[in-house]
Amino acid sequence: MNPDPGTITAVLARIQTGDSEAWGALLPLVYEDLHQLARAYMREDHARGILQPTALVNETYLRLLQQKVAAWKSRAHFFGVAALLMRRILVDEARRRAVSVRVMQEAGRERGESQGLTFTLEALDEALTRLSLQDPRQAEVVELRYFGGLTLEEAAEFLGVSSKTVKRDWDMARSWLRAELRGRCE
């Protein structure tokens, strides 16, 4: 079931007014989308084995519940914030488990995978932090697209810019990150 984005936005507006039952009404509307997003993260080699998708969704939703000051603007805004929280959860978990690049590369070789760019979530987080110092919007586009699974149009709506601007930022940020991660992970 894919609810109308307007329905989600309406429930988010109820949350803003302090409706204590709105969070309970929101969960069934967003759960499947959050779960798909979590599964997408788990397909990535650098996130595999850190958490199960359901655990990531549950932790994300619990942290969303704690967002007392968030002014929910729309469905895209909600999923943008959820994406950022998922990134933080995964990075924190990766740090906790001390995932290393070498271990991941060796595991990839054992599975017979090609030697593409391999990196940890911690390395990606550090690179994104450096990118945000140079170009905060490009870093935010990466977070929304990569971690949030938002389309160009959804990211543009969230950021209040055109889709062309988001596409340009996305292309530039990916190139920058590829070079940055290649230098740190080789």
C-alpha positions as CSV (number, residue, x, y, z in Angstrom):
1,M,0.0,0.0,0.0
2,N,1.4,3.4,-1.0
3,P,-0.5,6.1,0.7
4,D,-1.1,9.4,-0.9
5,P,1.8,11.8,0.0
6,G,-0.8,14.3,1.1
7,T,-2.1,11.8,3.7
8,I,1.4,11.6,5.2
9,T,1.8,15.4,5.1
10,A,-1.6,15.7,6.9
11,V,-0.5,13.3,9.6
12,L,2.8,15.2,10.0
13,A,0.8,18.4,10.4
14,R,-1.2,16.7,13.2
15,I,2.1,15.8,14.9
16,Q,3.1,19.5,14.7
17,T,-0.1,20.4,16.6
18,G,0.8,18.0,19.4
19,D,-1.8,15.3,18.5
20,S,-0.5,12.4,20.7
21,E,-2.1,9.7,18.4
22,A,-0.6,11.0,15.2
23,W,2.7,9.1,15.5
24,G,0.7,5.9,15.8
25,A,-1.2,6.9,12.7
26,L,2.0,7.7,10.8
27,L,3.8,4.4,11.3
28,P,1.6,2.3,9.0
29,L,1.8,5.0,6.3
30,V,5.6,5.2,6.2
31,Y,6.7,1.8,7.4
32,E,7.0,0.1,4.0
33,D,8.9,3.0,2.5
34,L,11.3,3.1,5.5
35,H,11.8,-0.6,5.2
36,Q,12.5,-0.4,1.5
37,L,15.1,2.3,2.2
38,A,16.7,0.2,4.9
39,R,16.8,-2.8,2.6
40,A,18.5,-0.6,0.0
41,Y,21.2,0.2,2.5
42,M,21.7,-3.4,3.4
43,R,22.3,-4.3,-0.3
44,E,25.4,-2.1,-0.1
45,D,28.5,-4.1,0.7
46,H,29.8,-1.5,3.2
47,A,26.5,-1.7,5.2
48,R,25.9,-5.4,4.9
49,G,25.9,-7.2,8.3
50,I,25.8,-4.0,10.4
51,L,22.1,-4.2,11.2
52,Q,19.0,-5.9,9.8
53,P,16.6,-3.7,7.8
54,T,13.8,-4.1,10.4
55,A,16.2,-3.1,13.2
56,L,17.3,-0.1,11.3
57,V,13.7,1.0,10.6
58,N,12.8,0.5,14.3
59,E,15.8,2.5,15.5
60,T,15.1,5.2,13.0
61,Y,11.4,5.5,14.0
62,L,12.3,5.7,17.7
63,R,14.7,8.5,16.9
64,L,12.1,10.3,14.8
65,L,9.7,10.1,17.8
66,Q,12.4,12.0,19.8
67,Q,12.5,14.8,17.3
68,K,10.7,17.4,19.4
69,V,11.6,20.5,17.4
70,A,11.3,19.2,13.8
71,A,8.9,21.3,11.7
72,W,7.6,18.6,9.4
73,K,6.9,20.3,6.0
74,S,6.1,17.3,3.8
75,R,6.6,13.7,3.1
76,A,9.9,14.5,1.3
77,H,11.1,16.4,4.4
78,F,10.1,13.5,6.7
79,F,12.0,11.0,4.6
80,G,15.0,13.3,4.3
81,V,15.2,13.5,8.0
82,A,14.7,9.7,8.2
83,A,17.6,9.2,5.8
84,L,19.9,11.4,7.8
85,L,19.0,9.4,10.9
86,M,19.6,6.1,9.1
87,R,23.0,7.4,8.1
88,R,23.9,8.3,11.7
89,I,22.6,5.0,13.0
90,L,24.7,3.0,10.5
91,V,27.8,5.1,11.0
92,D,27.5,4.8,14.8
93,E,27.0,1.0,14.5
94,A,29.9,0.7,12.1
95,R,32.1,2.6,14.4
96,R,31.0,0.5,17.3
97,R,31.9,-2.6,15.5
98,A,35.1,-1.1,14.2
99,V,34.5,-2.2,10.6
100,S,37.8,-2.0,8.6
101,V,38.4,-1.5,4.9
102,R,40.8,-4.4,4.7
103,V,38.4,-6.9,6.3
104,M,35.7,-5.8,3.8
105,Q,38.1,-6.1,0.9
106,E,39.2,-9.5,1.9
107,A,35.6,-10.7,2.3
108,G,34.9,-9.3,-1.2
109,R,37.9,-11.2,-2.6
110,E,36.7,-14.4,-0.9
111,R,33.3,-14.0,-2.6
112,G,35.0,-13.4,-5.9
113,E,33.8,-9.9,-6.3
114,S,35.5,-7.3,-8.5
115,Q,37.9,-4.9,-6.9
116,G,35.8,-1.8,-7.2
117,L,36.0,1.1,-4.7
118,T,35.4,-0.4,-1.3
119,F,34.9,1.9,1.7
120,T,33.4,1.8,5.2
121,L,30.5,3.9,6.3
122,E,32.9,5.7,8.6
123,A,35.1,6.7,5.7
124,L,32.0,7.8,3.8
125,D,30.8,9.8,6.8
126,E,34.2,11.5,7.1
127,A,34.2,12.3,3.4
128,L,30.7,13.7,3.6
129,T,31.7,15.9,6.5
130,R,34.6,17.3,4.5
131,L,32.3,17.8,1.5
132,S,29.8,19.7,3.7
133,L,32.6,22.2,4.6
134,Q,33.2,22.9,1.0
135,D,29.7,22.7,-0.4
136,P,26.9,22.0,2.2
137,R,24.2,21.6,-0.4
138,Q,26.1,19.0,-2.4
139,A,26.6,17.0,0.9
140,E,22.9,17.3,1.6
141,V,22.1,16.1,-1.9
142,V,24.2,13.0,-1.3
143,E,22.5,12.3,2.0
144,L,19.1,12.7,0.5
145,R,19.8,10.7,-2.6
146,Y,22.2,8.0,-1.3
147,F,21.0,7.5,2.3
148,G,17.4,8.8,1.8
149,G,16.6,7.2,-1.5
150,L,14.9,10.3,-2.7
151,T,14.5,11.0,-6.3
152,L,16.0,14.1,-7.9
153,E,12.6,15.8,-7.8
154,E,12.0,14.9,-4.1
155,A,15.5,16.1,-3.1
156,A,14.8,19.3,-5.1
157,E,11.5,19.8,-3.2
158,F,13.2,19.2,0.1
159,L,16.0,21.7,-0.7
160,G,13.8,24.2,-2.4
161,V,15.9,24.2,-5.6
162,S,15.4,23.0,-9.1
163,S,15.8,19.4,-10.2
164,K,18.6,20.5,-12.6
165,T,20.5,22.0,-9.6
166,V,20.1,18.8,-7.6
167,K,21.3,16.8,-10.6
168,R,24.4,19.0,-11.1
169,D,25.1,18.9,-7.3
170,W,24.6,15.1,-7.3
171,D,27.0,14.6,-10.2
172,M,29.7,16.9,-8.8
173,A,29.4,15.4,-5.3
174,R,29.7,11.8,-6.6
175,S,32.8,12.7,-8.5
176,W,34.3,14.4,-5.5
177,L,33.5,11.6,-3.2
178,R,34.8,9.0,-5.6
179,A,38.1,10.7,-5.7
180,E,38.2,11.4,-2.0
181,L,37.3,7.8,-1.0
182,R,39.7,6.3,-3.6
183,G,42.5,8.3,-2.0
184,R,41.6,7.1,1.5
185,C,40.7,3.5,0.7
186,E,43.4,2.3,-1.6
